[in-house]
């Protein structure tokens, strides 16, 4: 990965300057540099809620500060901060799957670690959406319904036949 530097509040990465309101090329970046920045943006977007949660949990453990400072520093809503903190504290970084979204992890944060592993692995293997994963977890204890047999009555003899 290319070096990341900071310039005031902006990030300089792979021939581009990323700032709060957009992205600006520096000079004439190559196609490869453009691709690297796209990958960086994607990974950042997928990671920010875990970063936020881990950051909050560290602050609380180290200084006893959690939401008061974070509300000022981040401008996130209290509910967002609480959710990010809760999910990050309930799913150890070693259990987190890079190919699944934060919302996938949120679906299993209330479960025991071995169940988290099972459902996260299953979601990744099956390529489940967040909704599909949520449905599978919700239905995990429901017995499978047997298909009810359908019958019809013969109009000529009155006998019943399975269809």
Beta strands, then each sheet from edge to edge (+ up, - down):
strand 1: 4-7
strand 2: 10-13
strand 3: 16-19
strand 4: 22-25
strand 5: 151-153
strand 6: 160-162
sheet 1: 1+ 2- 3+ 4-
sheet 2: 5+ 6-
end
